[in-house]
Amino acid sequence: MSTVLITGATRGLGRETARQLVARGHDVWVAARDPERGREAADELGARVVRLDVTDEASVVAAAEHVAAATGGSLDVLVNNAGVAGAHTPVPDVTAEDVEEVHAVNVLGPVRVLRAFLPLLRRSAAGVVVNVSSGLGSHTVTSDPGRVESTFQAPAYTSSKAALNMLTAQWAAALPDLRVNAVDPGWTATEFNGHSGPQTVEEGAEVIVAMATIGADGPTGTYRDRHGPLGW
């Protein structure tokens, strides 16, 4: 049984990932910005809850301290799932503030969380980090006219996921004692996108769960969806 922490786990893919991992017998922490929503989700799922706002350094540090005290100082799996889409603004009207708002959660959030939880991950026999990215962060995918992702223009969101992909590659190279990978859940019907998309939330969470359970002999520095590897 692994101890897993999932950011943004009160709804959508994060909540479904937590549900599937609890069902497999893992000890799951629902990390939530809103304590009430976090408690509701944790109680329903049979998980534990910790307050964590990825944009707040003090909140992240306090969450790491809380989990360390409760687990004996270790964490096996960190799933960086918390994310925002940003405003639906026409590209010519996108401002630096629009981009900054999205990157604050989707890029700086995972940096903050990994740094705080790294000592706990290093105490695990098989520390794993899963960064929930998107096909919209792939240069390969978004430049392929045969892919639906090529039809979307959302500079703040797409650039944030491309940055998260690069962070994944950098962390994997710098932290060989951990398994660090990025995943694209695919276009999944959740609250995040107004329940659009052809995939169910169960299907979307499939690759997150798979990479969260790879173990010490699993891959690192990879980027994939539930069908296989993706081009960066």
Buried (B, 14 or more C-beta within 10 A) or exposed (E): EBBBBBBBBBBBBBBBBBBBBBEBEBBBBBBBBEEEBBBBBBEEBEBBBBBBBBBBEEBBBBBBEBBBEEBEEBBBBBBBBBBBBBBEEEEEEBEEEBBEBBBBBBBBBBBBBBEBBBEBBEBBEBBBBBBBBBBBBBEEBBEBEEBBBBEBEBBBBBBBBBBBBEBBBEBBEEBEEBBBBBBBBBBBBBEBEEEEBEBEBEBBBBBBBBBBBBEEEBEBBBBBBBEEEBEB
